[in-house]
């Protein structure tokens, strides 16, 4: 498979950001995350129309035009982070590349490898070049020989969580198909509810993972605030709850129960507690304590989920994607050796689990009979 870049440009908001909105404050949740890109997503769309050159050019222009329109209400994404708790909303734009892929989409989807998927992203997840980028959003639109399209998306985790990223993507898709009822205006109130701490320097997420016997779980705080925050609240509005496990031979139902209890602990009282003057201690203190307590012979298992968050709602006018996947399948973005991300399937009644574990454990994992009784390993997306 050969992927050839045919253009690169900056897509700017259709109209300038007003002067009074030029500074966007980040919340304390945003501060606690370094400027890293969250696990990229790739969305695949078969060609439902003609694939002649005129149609392809028209589709490319429609995508760019609607993206420019979407950046008007999502204006912070076209800016740049200048200090630890502010975005300068200067309309510099998002990175946008277009590429041609020299195979049919149906051929690609028969058995895509991680290496093949990586080529559909603006930059390889492990590349040095990616580390140097300051764009808050980076997109690559890939056009297959058949006219099918794959859209690869990076977004800075410093600015958005998984739900905010999908809100942006789905709003872009709604504008592309000219469906005004599905276009949203995001709410930028998180920094007023959870204000930043000017004394706090940036923490890398990996600082919280080194040498801990923990399971970490993606818990949104939007509905747990009192009153609940708007569903389209923009930013990192989540807290990573932690489960300490001594016995790795626990029965699965008991482990699930413990995970549920850990998630339930992030309730309204907890969210209200992190709005006070001692919020930094409440956010960092428990993790620091666990890190100090469990400093030897430990494993960390981050677990995140984007299920029921609109993953398959991104219809750009070609109907919903035939497949949505992670673009960082065999990479280790947090440097812990283990990572599990749960996603919906196209049918909506199954779960696709993307599992990254240390190489010596993968052979054991793939032969686990209890797993194989309920799951198919590396199925073709055409079969999901």
N, C-alpha and C positions, 0 to 999 in steps of 0.2 A: 504494500500500500504506500502510495506517495501522496503527501499533502503539500501543496504549493501555495504559499502566501501570495495573494494578488494585490492586496492593499492594506495599509495601516493608516489610521488617522485618529484624531481626537474628536469625539462627538460632544458638542457643547449644548447647554440648554437653549431651547428655541428663543426664549426671551431672557434678558439679563436679570439676575437676582437683585431685588431692591436693596438699597443701601442699608436699611434697618435690619436686614436678614443676613448681612455679610459675615457675621460671626455666629457660629453654632457651637454652643457649649456641650461638651460630652458629660455623661453622667458618671458617677463613681464606679458603676459596673463597667463602663467603657474604659475607664482608667486602669482597671485591674487586668486588662488584656493588652498585650503588646501589639504592635502593628504587624500582624501576621494575616495571611489570607486563610479564611476558613476553607474547609474541604470543598473543592470546586465541583460544580454540577454540570452535566451535559444532557441536553434534551434532543431527542431524535424524532424527525418528522418525515414520513414517506411522502413522495410527490403524488398529489391527488389531481394535479392539473397537467397542462402541457409543459414540456421541459425545453421549449425553444428558447433561443437567446434573448428575445424580447421579453418574455415572461420572467426569466431569471434576473435580468437587469431591473425590471419593475419591482420584483420582490425585494431585491437588495436595497433599492431606494426607499421602499415602504418601511423596511425595518429601521433604517437609519433615521428617517424622518420621525417615526413614532417614538424612537428612543430619545431624540432631541426634545420632543414634546413632553415625554414622561419625566425628563430631568428638571422640568420647571417646578412641579410640586416636590420632587425629591432632590432639590437643589444642593443639599450638603454632599451628595455623592459625586457631584462634579467639582468639588473643592479639593483642598489639600490640608492635611494635618500640619500645623505650624508649631504648636506647643502641645504639651501633654493632654490638656483638657479643652482644646478648642480646634474647630475646623474653620479655616478661612474659606468662605463660600465665594470663591473668586471666578467661578465658571470656566476653569481651565479645561474641564471636560473629562470624559471617561475614555479609556483606551478601547479602540475598536479595530479588529482585523477581519479580513475576509480571506477565505482559502478555498481552493478546489481540491477535491479528493478523487483520485483516479479509479475508483471502484464503485459498484452499485451499493446502495445502502443495504439492500437485502443480503448481499454477500458479506458486508461488514458485520451485520447482526447475527450471522450464523453462529459465530463463536468469537466475540471480540475479546482481545487480551487487554490487560492494563496498558501495555506499551502502545497498542493501537489507539486506545482512548486518550492517552496523554497527548497524542499528536493533534487532537481536536481542541486543545486548550491554547490560550495565548502564549503560555510559557510552561515548561515542564515543572511539575510540583517540586522537584528537588534541585531546580536550576539555580545557579548563582545569580543569574539575571533577575529572577523573580524576587530575590531578597532585596534588590536595589530599587524596586519600583515604588512609586509614591501614589499611583492612582488608587482611588478607593474602589473603583469597579473596572474590570477588564473583561472584554467579551471577544470571542472569535466565532464568526459565522462560517460554517463549512458547507460547501455545496458539492454533493456527490454527482457522479456521472448521470445518474437517473433523474436528477433534479431534486432528490431528497435533501434535507437540510439537518444539520446538527449544530446546536448553539451551546458553546462552552462558556461558563461564567465563573469568574473569580470576584469575590467581594471582601473588603477588609474587615476582619473580625473586630478590629478596633472600633468600628462604626456601627456594624449591624450584627444581629444574631440570625439564626436560621429562619425564624419567622419573618423578620424584617426583609431579609433577602428575597424570600418567596413573594412577599407583598409587592416589592418593587418589580420583580419579574412578571408577576401576573398582571400588574397594572400596565406594564409595557405591552404585554400581549393583548390586553383589552383595547389599548389605543391602536395597536396595529390592525385589529379587526374592526375598529371604529364602533366599539360597544361601550357607550358612555356609562351605562349603569354599573359596569364592573371596574371602572377607573376609580381609584381612591386618592384622597388627599391625606397623606400621613400626618400623624400628630407628633409634634416635637416637644412633649412636656416632660420627658423622662429626666432631664437635667434639673428641672425645677422640683420634681418629686424626690429624686435621688441625686442631690447636687454633688459636684466633684469636690475633691479635697486637694487644694493647691499644694499642700505639703507632700503629696504622695507621688513618688516617681513611678514610672511605668514598670509593671511586673510582667514578666513573660509567663505564659501559662505553664511552661515546663517547670518553673520553679516550684509549683505546687504538686508535681508528680514524682519528683525524684525520691526513690526509696521509700515508698509508702505502701502499706498493705490496704489498699482502698479500692472500692468500686465507686466511680464518679458518675452521676446521673444529671441531662438537659432539662431543667425545670423552669418554665416560664413564670414570671412574677406578675404578668399583666392582670390575670383574673384573681390574683391573691392579694392585691392591694385593696385598700378600703378608702374611698370607693374604687371599684375596678378601673384600671386604666383602659383607654380605648383600644380595641383589638388591633388597630393599625398604628399603635405607638411605635415610634422609630427608635432603633438603637439596640443595645444589649440590655434587655430587660429580663434577665434570668439569673439564677444562682445555682452553682454546682454543689449539690448535696453529696455527702460522702457516707459510704457504708464501710465500716471496718469489719473484716471477716477473718476469724482465726482458723475456722475449720473449712477447708476447701472440699470436704467430702459431704457437705450438706446435701440433703435431698432437695431436688429442684423446687418443689412447692414451698418449702421453708425459705429458700433463698429468695424466691419471688416475693414472698410475704415480707421479708426484711427490706427488700428494695422498695416495696410499696410504702412501708412505714417510713423509710428515709425520705421519700418524695413527699409524703403527707406532712412531714415535719416543717416543710416550707409553706407555712400557712399564713393567714392574715396577721397573726400576732408577730410572726418572724419578720414579715415585710414591714410592718409598722415599726418594729424595733430597729431596723437599719435606716430609718429616716432621722434618727436623733444624732446628738453630738458625738456619741461614742460608736457611730456606725462602722468606722474603720476597724476597730477592735473586734466587733461582732462578725465582720466579713472575713478578716484575715486570721484572727486569733485561733479559732478552732482548727484551721488547716495547719497553722504553724505548730500547734500543740501535737497534732497527729504526726507531722513530719519529724518532730523531735523524738516522739515516743517510738516511732517505728523506723529507725534509721538503718536497719541491717536486714539482709536476706528478705527483701520484700518485693512484691509485684503490685503494679497499678493497672487497673482495667477501666479506662474511661468508656462510658456508655452513653450514647446520645441517640435521639430519635427525632425524625421529621415526619413521623406518621400523622395522618389526619391534619396536615398543614397546607394542603393545596398543591402538592407536588405535581400532580397531573392536570392542573387547571390551566397551564400556560398554553393557551390556544392562540396562535398568531394569525389565524385564518386558514390554517391547514389541518384543523381539528386538533384534538389533544395529542400529546406526544405518544409515540408507540413505545418508547422506553425513556426513563429518566435514571441517570446513574451518577455515581461519584466519579470524579476524575482523578482521585488520588488513591486508587485501590490498593497498590502495593507500597505506598509510601508511609512514613511514620512522622506526621507533622509535629507531634508533641514530644518526640524523642523518648517515648516510654516503652516501645516495643509491642504494645497492645492497644487496640482500639476497636470498638464495635459501634457501628452506626446502623440504625434501623430505618427502613424506608417502606413506603407503600409500594405495591405492585400496580400495574395498569388496571387490573380488575377490581382492586380495592378490597378484596377479601383475603389477601395473603400478605405476608411481610417478607421483604428482601433484606437480608442481613449482610452488611459488608464488614468482614472480620479481618483485622490485621493483627497477627500475633507473631511471636518470635519463631524463627525458622525451625528450630528444633522441636517446637510444640505443634507446628502446623501439620506434620505427618500424623501425629497422634489425633489431632482434632478431626482431620478429614476421614479417619477410620472409626470414629466413635459411633457405635451401633445405635445408641439412643438418639443421636443427632440424625443419622441416616434414616431412621424410622419415620422422621417427621419432615425432613428437608431434602432437597435436591442440590447437589454441589455444582456450582458454576453452570447453571442451565443456560441454554440459548435464550436471549431476550424474546425471540420469536415464539418460544414455548411458554413464557410466563403469562 
